[in-house]
Amino acid sequence: MIRMTKGTYGLKVNGAVEAMTKHSAPFSLPADREAELVKAGVAAYVEETAEEKAYSNMKMAELRKAAAAYGVDASKCRSKKEAIELIEAAKAKAKAGHSEASEE
């Protein structure tokens, strides 16, 4: 699994090319292609967390349920990646809200 550190990589997802930048989530490619990008200095290897692995192994229906648990509607998400991003954003917002409440 790699994350871009410089430039943009065109990743084909469901027949469309998605621009992967340093702001994008980590992604997987064949090992030789990952090694090539890392050697070129435009990407770095990253480890996938246990939570990210859990989400990536879920079916879309399970991701929608997980999103609902965080109070977000993932019914219009067209891809697992989109649903996972929604869940992560909701978790970050909930964590930020929790830390603000504990400061008061």
Protein Blocks (a to p, Z undefined) as FASTA:
>chain_A
ZZdfehjddddeehiacdddfkbccddddfklmmmmmmnopaccddddfklmmmmmpcfk
lmmmmmmmnopafklpcbfklmmmmmmmmmmmmmmmmmmmmmZZ
